[in-house]
Amino acid sequence: MDLEEVRGQDFSPVFKIVNLVIGILSTLSGVSQLLSGVQSFLLGLFIIAGGISIGFLEFKVAPQFYNYCSFFYSFIGRGIFYIFLGVLISHENILRICVGIVIIIIGIGYSILEFLPSIEPPENMQGENGLLSGVDAEDVI
């Protein structure tokens, strides 16, 4: 398939499904870490917060989120966050290691998508050009 053929296609549903799956998998992985000790408990809370944030952004785009977590609004930002989340998840048992590796691979894929101009980010990842078009530009740092 040529990259020019991809230019006009809308991949928003695919990105939404992938992001929701990552949100669910990371939240479940975080919950599974809560009872493994104090350090794992705190790490699990962070992973749960990341998973819930990923899932939340698929349904509602909050201007405050764009102000403080603007990396969620680019492929490379999400890709690096997914890689980081996957590394945090992948330890202790084989199921979490497999989930972490899948999230890392998807993060690498997202990072590569940043450099392919023929793939447009979905509307909820376009920040000020997408769903946040009504937000005053001076409010965004």
C-alpha positions in Angstrom: 0.0 0.0 0.0 1.4 3.4 -1.0 1.5 6.2 1.6 -0.4 8.5 -0.9 -3.4 6.0 -0.8 -3.5 6.4 3.0 -3.7 10.2 3.0 -7.5 10.6 2.6 -8.5 7.8 4.9 -9.9 8.3 8.4 -8.3 6.1 11.1 -10.0 7.8 14.0 -12.0 4.6 15.0 -8.8 2.5 14.9 -6.9 5.0 17.2 -9.9 5.2 19.5 -10.0 1.4 19.9 -6.2 1.1 20.4 -6.2 3.9 23.0 -9.1 2.4 24.9 -7.5 -1.0 24.9 -4.3 0.5 26.2 -6.2 2.4 28.9 -8.1 -0.7 30.0 -4.9 -2.9 29.9 -2.9 -0.4 31.9 -5.6 0.2 34.4 -6.0 -3.6 35.0 -2.2 -4.0 35.3 -2.1 -1.2 37.8 -4.9 -2.8 39.9 -3.0 -6.1 39.8 0.0 -4.4 41.4 -1.8 -2.8 44.3 -1.4 -5.7 46.7 2.3 -6.5 46.0 3.9 -4.1 48.5 4.3 -0.4 49.2 6.5 0.4 46.2 4.3 -1.6 43.8 1.2 0.0 45.4 2.4 3.5 44.5 3.5 2.4 41.1 0.1 0.8 40.6 -1.6 4.0 41.5 0.5 5.9 38.9 -0.3 3.3 36.2 -4.0 3.4 37.1 -4.0 7.2 36.8 -2.3 6.9 33.4 -4.8 4.3 32.1 -7.8 6.3 33.3 -6.4 9.4 31.7 -5.9 7.6 28.4 -9.5 6.3 28.5 -10.9 9.6 29.6 -9.3 11.5 26.6 -11.2 9.2 24.2 -14.5 10.5 25.4 -13.9 14.1 26.5 -11.2 16.5 25.8 -10.7 18.9 28.7 -8.9 22.2 28.0 -7.1 21.8 31.4 -5.7 18.6 30.2 -4.3 20.3 27.2 -2.7 22.9 29.4 -0.9 20.5 31.7 -0.5 17.3 29.6 -0.1 18.5 26.1 2.1 15.5 25.2 -1.2 13.5 24.9 -2.1 15.6 21.9 0.7 14.4 19.6 1.7 11.0 18.3 5.2 11.2 19.6 4.0 12.4 23.0 1.6 9.6 23.4 4.1 7.1 22.0 6.8 8.1 24.5 4.2 8.0 27.3 3.0 4.5 26.2 6.6 3.3 26.1 7.2 4.7 29.6 3.9 3.1 30.8 4.8 -0.3 29.2 8.2 -0.3 30.9 6.6 0.4 34.3 4.1 -2.4 33.8 6.4 -5.1 32.5 7.8 -6.8 35.6 7.0 -9.5 38.2 4.7 -11.9 36.3 4.4 -13.1 32.7 1.0 -11.5 32.1 2.2 -8.0 33.0 5.4 -8.5 31.0 3.3 -9.5 27.9 0.9 -6.5 28.4 3.9 -4.2 28.9 5.6 -5.4 25.7 2.4 -4.9 23.7 2.1 -1.3 25.1 5.7 -0.6 24.3 5.3 -1.8 20.7 2.2 0.4 20.3 4.1 3.3 21.7 6.9 2.8 19.2 4.3 2.7 16.5 2.7 5.9 17.7 6.2 7.6 17.8 6.8 6.5 14.2 3.4 7.9 13.1 4.6 11.4 14.1 7.0 11.4 11.2 4.4 10.2 8.6 2.6 13.3 7.3 0.1 11.2 5.4 -1.5 10.0 8.7 -3.6 12.6 10.4 -4.1 12.4 14.2 -7.7 11.9 15.2 -9.8 14.9 16.2 -9.3 14.3 19.9 -5.5 14.4 19.5 -5.4 17.7 17.5 -5.6 20.0 20.6 -6.2 23.5 19.5 -6.9 22.6 15.9 -9.4 19.9 16.8 -12.0 19.7 19.6 -10.4 22.5 21.5 -10.8 25.1 18.7 -13.0 27.2 20.9 -10.3 27.6 23.6 -8.6 30.9 23.7 -4.9 30.6 22.5 -3.7 32.7 25.4 -4.9 30.1 27.9 -2.7 27.4 26.4 0.9 27.4 27.6 
